[in-house]
Amino acid sequence: MIGLLQRQNEELAAANERLTARVAELERRLGRNSGNSSMPPSADTFGRPVKKPQAKSVRKRGRQPGAGGAGLAMAAEPDVTTDHLPVACSGCGSALGESDSIGFERRQVRDIPLVTVTVTEHRAHRCRCACGTVTTSAMPQGVAGSPSSYGANLRALAVYLLVFQHVPVERTAQLIADVTGAEVSTGWVASLLGEAAGLVADSLNLIRALLVMGHILHADETTTRIGTARRWLHVACTDFLTLLHLAPRSRKGADAGGVLAHYRGVLVHDSLSLYAGYGACTHQLCGAHLIRELTAAEEDFPGQKWHQQIRWALAGLNRQAVRVRAGEIPGISPDALLLHYEAFHQGIAVGLSLHPKAPGRKQSPARNLLQRLRDQAHDILRFADDPLHVPFTNNCGERALRPVKTQLKISGCHQSEDGATAWLGVRSYLDSARKHGIGTFEAIHRAYTGNLWMPPIAQHI
């Protein structure tokens, strides 16, 4: 038995040496064919790059002598022009006026006007006709039913501070009072989240429908807190749209967003088991997660090479895909695909031989990783089949979740599920508008003034 294992290890070592030689040969061939293969030399194929110590710079901090400046440019047409004329001649004392000017020196100052609350009273008159009928004028749209209320501009500012700038409720009320003079209450500020969520509901419904119809969809999840309880937060997003919702960490919870259960395109995600249940769509597993797991395996087993080999294959294919999206090459060449596919699968085979299956269901982390790489290879390498559209990582989904963590760090947890749901709805609307180049304050102001932003349909289908 020992002799059999020794022969198997010797055969695997010999196969690894043959593959290394094959890699070097294909690299040389690719270098001759493309002129700029963007691949590392064969000596670095399966090794982690060694960081060279950097020499200490002798330059001083700050802008260097001779560097180009980036000062504030003067406006060609200023909004206000103020002329300053000398009162009298400095020589003889004669009076001087604008007609005596022979030139001037320019200076421009950019500033904002001080913000002060303006009270506008609306009077809906009742008029009696000669026939005796009394007709009452209707109040303008947006004027609340109570005798005194705050307007759309102030409401939009408060929601912008709460949702996009992560300012807590109490500090939002204080900031508004200090800057505008409006003594708003914390209760009024807190009530705006539910109001704003209702205003953007139509836009969220369209965002949800467009996500379902899209070709690429990113999905991710993280934890948040409501009071003292931990809750799960899900996101479905693209480079143009974002939809966040609260739900348990389960298939049913993911379905609650109204997107994944109906999706038929390419779903980009980490390897969480709940996503595997969506069989109607195709999958792309996040390469960044796999790279991190392979790096951790290298730290656990520094004497082995399979993790370096698989990591190099994934990173190399990603570099080729980046070149395709940048327009440098029309597609990943067959030779490059063969080179990296062979390295990927051979690395898995070597790793599985070094980490045999243990009795029972529980396996080592390295074995579980290798089995996942083997069994889901097509879902891991799908980006190489369509490098122009399918991304290598799920960074889009992770970026969409970062504001939620920022909110927890700055403002603390939400105090109710209704408040958290409203915050996530408004955040989804603002993030989607921002991805289309719409300013976040402009987006929420449009919702309050009856001009709700709606995502364009043609761009996403």
Secondary structure as UniProt FT lines:
FT   HELIX           2..34
FT   HELIX           42..44
FT   TURN            45..46
FT   TURN            65..66
FT   TURN            90..92
FT   HELIX           98..100
FT   STRAND          126..128
FT   TURN            130..131
FT   STRAND          134..136
FT   TURN            141..142
FT   HELIX           152..159
FT   HELIX           160..164
FT   HELIX           169..180
FT   HELIX           186..199
FT   HELIX           201..213
FT   STRAND          216..226
FT   TURN            227..228
FT   STRAND          229..237
FT   STRAND          242..246
FT   HELIX           251..255
FT   TURN            256..257
FT   HELIX           260..262
FT   STRAND          266..269
FT   HELIX           273..276
FT   TURN            279..280
FT   STRAND          282..285
FT   HELIX           287..300
FT   TURN            302..303
FT   HELIX           306..325
FT   TURN            326..327
FT   HELIX           334..354
FT   HELIX           365..375
FT   HELIX           377..380
FT   HELIX           382..385
FT   TURN            387..389
FT   HELIX           395..411
FT   HELIX           417..435
FT   TURN            436..437
FT   HELIX           440..448
FT   TURN            449..450
FT   TURN            458..460
//
